[in-house]
Amino acid sequence: MSEAIRKCNSCGIPLKDEKAVEFNCPSCGNMSIGRCGHCRDQSAKYHCSQCGFIGP
């Protein structure tokens, strides 16, 4: 079985670039948040589907 493809929570592209990061939601700590380098540079908002937290 293959590993699930991790995607950016903001734009949905696969997390492949060097600047991509993955971290737990800063509010609830339960959901994994993925961010591509482009969305990080642009400070694009992301959303935790579990607790509703909106960042950056």
C-alpha positions in Angstrom: 0.0 0.0 0.0 1.4 3.4 -0.9 1.7 6.3 1.5 -0.9 9.1 1.1 0.2 12.1 -0.8 0.5 15.1 1.5 -0.9 18.3 0.1 -0.7 22.0 0.9 -3.7 23.0 3.0 -3.9 26.4 1.3 -3.6 25.5 -2.4 -3.8 21.7 -2.6 -0.6 21.0 -4.5 1.6 18.0 -3.3 4.3 19.0 -0.8 7.4 18.4 -2.8 9.4 21.6 -2.8 12.3 22.3 -0.4 10.4 25.0 1.5 7.4 22.8 2.2 6.6 22.1 5.9 4.2 20.0 7.9 3.2 20.7 11.5 0.4 20.1 13.9 -2.4 22.7 14.2 -1.2 25.4 16.6 -4.6 25.6 18.2 -5.8 22.0 18.8 -2.6 20.0 17.9 -4.6 17.2 16.5 -4.5 17.9 12.7 -1.4 17.9 10.5 -1.1 21.1 8.4 0.9 21.1 5.2 2.2 24.2 3.6 4.0 24.6 0.3 6.9 27.1 -0.1 4.8 29.4 -2.3 1.9 29.7 0.1 4.3 30.2 3.0 6.0 33.0 1.1 2.7 34.6 0.3 1.3 34.1 3.8 -1.7 32.3 2.3 -4.3 31.4 4.9 -4.9 27.8 6.0 -7.7 26.1 7.9 -7.8 23.3 10.4 -10.7 21.1 9.5 -10.9 19.8 13.1 -11.1 22.9 15.2 -11.7 25.6 12.6 -8.4 27.5 13.4 -7.4 29.8 10.5 -3.7 30.8 10.2 -0.9 31.9 9.3 
